[in-house]
Amino acid sequence: MTGHRHETHSEIVKRLKRAEGHLKSVIAMIESGRPCLDLAQQLQAVEKAITNAKRTLIQDHLDHCLEDAVGPLGSDQRRTIDEFKTITKYL
């Protein structure tokens, strides 16, 4: 099996490593008895980093893999695909 890679994969890895760092910080904070407000703020950072990584991955997949799957299209069909790709950015 060949590797499946896109340009954004390195960006996604950076985001996930950032989330990993935040998560390690949360664990240390819990173990040291830090206030719940501090924990919640760090958990929000973890959640945001993962959400951004997921969004980037899905949009990249749609931009590249969908194009490969559908091939050449007429202008009406192209417009529909382009609208689909655009609307996913609001997920």
Stockholm file with secondary structure:
# STOCKHOLM 1.0

chainA/1-91         MTGHRHETHSEIVKRLKRAEGHLKSVIAMIESGRPCLDLAQQLQAVEKAITNAKRTLIQDHLDHCLEDAVGPLGSDQRRTIDEFKTITKYL
#=GR chainA/1-91 SS CCCCCCTTHHHHHHHHHHHHHHHHHHHHHHHTTCCHHHHHHHHHHHHHHHHHHHHHHHHHHHHHHHHHHHCSCCHHHHHHHHHHHHHGGGC
#=GC SS_cons        CCCCCCTTHHHHHHHHHHHHHHHHHHHHHHHTTCCHHHHHHHHHHHHHHHHHHHHHHHHHHHHHHHHHHHCSCCHHHHHHHHHHHHHGGGC
//
